[in-house]
Amino acid sequence: MAIFMKQPQEVHLTEPISPNPYPGCDVCAALVREWIAVTEPASPLFDLAKAHRIVDETRDHRNQDEATAPAI
């Protein structure tokens, strides 16, 4: 007789890092909306690993925007 053990639920002790979008950038704004969807625990899209990837992508995109922005 086989006994099947239920896998334990993931436990998250801290909130995921939030993205820091470049002001006025449509791409950054879209990434933030996606991040919100994947960090909502009740969402079927909930995925903290993806949330971290989105933060990294937002940071990289912001760095590109800042590098090409005109000097003030």
Contacts in CASP RR format, 6 or more apart in sequence:
PFRMAT RR
TARGET T0000
AUTHOR 0000-0000-0000
METHOD contacts of the structure
MODEL  1
MAIFMKQPQEVHLTEPISPNPYPGCDVCAALVREWIAVTEPASPLFDLAK
AHRIVDETRDHRNQDEATAPAI
12 48 0 8 1.000
15 39 0 8 1.000
16 39 0 8 1.000
16 48 0 8 1.000
16 51 0 8 1.000
16 52 0 8 1.000
16 55 0 8 1.000
17 51 0 8 1.000
17 52 0 8 1.000
17 55 0 8 1.000
18 35 0 8 1.000
18 55 0 8 1.000
19 28 0 8 1.000
19 31 0 8 1.000
19 32 0 8 1.000
19 35 0 8 1.000
19 54 0 8 1.000
19 55 0 8 1.000
19 58 0 8 1.000
19 59 0 8 1.000
20 58 0 8 1.000
20 59 0 8 1.000
20 62 0 8 1.000
21 28 0 8 1.000
21 29 0 8 1.000
21 31 0 8 1.000
21 32 0 8 1.000
21 58 0 8 1.000
21 62 0 8 1.000
22 28 0 8 1.000
22 61 0 8 1.000
22 62 0 8 1.000
22 65 0 8 1.000
22 66 0 8 1.000
25 61 0 8 1.000
25 62 0 8 1.000
25 65 0 8 1.000
27 61 0 8 1.000
28 58 0 8 1.000
28 61 0 8 1.000
28 62 0 8 1.000
28 65 0 8 1.000
31 54 0 8 1.000
31 57 0 8 1.000
31 58 0 8 1.000
31 61 0 8 1.000
32 58 0 8 1.000
34 54 0 8 1.000
35 51 0 8 1.000
35 54 0 8 1.000
35 55 0 8 1.000
35 58 0 8 1.000
37 43 0 8 1.000
37 45 0 8 1.000
38 45 0 8 1.000
38 46 0 8 1.000
38 47 0 8 1.000
38 48 0 8 1.000
38 50 0 8 1.000
38 51 0 8 1.000
38 54 0 8 1.000
39 46 0 8 1.000
39 48 0 8 1.000
39 51 0 8 1.000
40 46 0 8 1.000
END
